[in-house]
């Protein structure tokens, strides 16, 4: 009998996380049982318990896997540029790219945040704060010396996340802009507003696009 390799084990775990996210997105965390997960993934209950001992841990692993990937990839991409506006674009495109291709994970993160219990919630909270700190640093670099004194930085950055986080709710492939174009629009609206008449938001750097999609 073949002995499972580390690579096969990791591939199976990723399969479970991906299908579980789809199931949670469709039926909700509370509305999904471990038997439902077993049926959807075609993995036996005993096989599921090899990877996690509860549905809470499964939800935690989905969120941890998602946030960790996003943060690590963002750090890697930001290290390639010193230009503040380009770094803002990298931040937005990193987020949009992932969640347009992973709408189920995005829905789980958005709708099941309160379902996660401690200590898992605390661990995920630590990763989320790291992500927010990265975003705030990028924002500060862009507006350094030009920030409206009446504008709260925290509110501004959270507003940017608000724009990015709900894209999955309305975006229709083939109808709405692709990730590249959508990134430019979001960055432009964030920096210049929807009433800009000089077309600035359509002229933002797009140098990062080819690099991002070549990975």
N, C-alpha and C positions, 0 to 999 in steps of 0.2 A: 504494500500500500504506500502511495506517495506521501511524503511528509510535507505539510504546508510550509512554504518558504515565507520569509519576512515580507517579500514583495507581494505574494498572493494574499497574505493576511491584511496588509495595508490596502490593497485593491478591494478586498471584500468589505473592509470597514468603510471605505469611501462610497462603495455601492450602497451600503446600508444607510449611511448618512444622507446621500442624495435622494434615495427613494423615501426615506422617512420624512425628509423635509417636504417632499411633494405630498405625502399623505397628511402631514400636519397642516399644510397649507390648504388642502382640500376639505378636511374634516375638523380641524382645530386640535389642539393638544389634548384637551379634556375629552373630546369626542373620539379619540383614537386609543385603542388598546394595544398591548404588546402583541396580542394575537393578530390584530390588524396589520401591524408592522411585519410580523412573520409572514403573513400571507402576501403582502405587497412586495416584500424583498425576496420571497421564496427561500428564506433562511429559517431553519427550525428555531423554536423557542430556545432550546439549549444552545444553539449556535449564536443566537442574539446575546444570551447571557454570558457568552465567552468574552464579548466586547464591552458590555456594560451590565450593571446589576439592577437597573431600574429605568423607567421611562424618563425620570428626571435627569439621569446621567446622559441619556440619549439626547435630550433637548440641549443640555449643556454642551455636549460634544459638537452638535450642529452649530451652535453659536460660537463656541471657541474656535472651531475649524475655520469658520467664515471670517470672524474678526481678525484672527491671527494672520490668515492669508492676506487680507486686505492691508493690514498695517505693515507687514513685512515687505509686501510688494511696493507699497507706497514709499517706504524708507529707501528701498533700492532705487526707485525711479527718481526720487527727489535728489539723491546723491549725484545725479548726472547733470544737474542744472543749478546755476547760481542766479538766474534771472527771476525776479520775484513774480512777475505775471505768468511766466511759463510754469513756474512751480505751482501757482494757483491752478493753472490749467491741468497740470499733472494730477493734483489732488482731486479735481472734479472728474477727470477722465478715468482715473483709477477706480473711483467709486461707481461711476456710470457704467463703465465697461463690465465690471463684475456683476452688478445687479440687473443689467439688461439680459445678461446670459444666465443669471441665477435668480429668476423671479420668485421661486418657491422659498429659497433661503431668505430673501428679502422680506417676504410676507411673514415668515416665521419670526424673524428678528423684530418686525414691527408689531405684530399682533400677539406674540407670546412672551413678551418681555416680562410681564408680571407673573407669568406661570412658573418662572424659574425660582427655586427656593435657595436659601443659604445652605451651605457655603458656596454653591455654584454661582449664585447671583453676585456675590462679592468678587469672585474671580473674574467673571465676565465684565463686571463694572470696572475693574482695574484695567483691562484691555481697552475698554471703551474710553476711559479717561486718557489713556495714552494716545489713542486715535484723535480725540478732541484736542489734546495738547499739540499734536503735530499740525492739525488744521489751524489752530489759533496762531501758531508760530508762522505759518505760511501767510496767513492773513495780515499779521503784524508787519511782515516784510513788505507786503504790497502797499500798505497804507502809511508806512512810517513817515512821519512829518506832514502827512496830509489828512489825518483822521479828523473828522468833524468832532469837536469836543462834546457835542450833545449825543454822540453815538456810543452806545455801550458795546464794547468788543464782543462780549459773550453773546449778546443778543444777535449781533451781526453774524457770527460764526454759526450759531444755532439756526439762524434763518437760512444760511447756505445749506446746512444739512437738511433742513425742511424741504428745500427745493429738490435736493438730490434723492432723499429717501422715498419720496412719493411718486417718482417717475414710473416705477413698476405698475402703479395703479392705473395709469392712463396711457402709457406708451403702447402704440400699435405698430409692430414691424411692417414696413412697406407703406405705411401711411404717415407716421411721424418721423422726424429727422433721425438719422443714424447716430451712433454714439459720438463720432467726431463733431458733427454739426451741432448736436444737442449740447455737447460740452461747451462749444464756443458761445452758444446762446445763453447758457446758464452763467458762465463767467462774465459775459457782457452785461447781462441784466444785473448781476450782483455788483459789478464795478461801476456801471454807468446808468442803470435804471432803464425802464421800458420807454421812457419819454425822450431818450437821447435822439437828437435830430441830425447828428453828424455821422451816424453809421459806425461809431467807434466799436460797438460790440460785435460788428461783423468783421473787424480787422484785427482781431486778437491773434497772437502767435499760434501757429499750427505746427510748429517744428516737432513737437513731441509725438504727433499722431503716428507717423510712420514708424518711429522707434518703438512706441507702445505695442503696435500690432505686429511687429516683427519678432516679438518674444515668443 
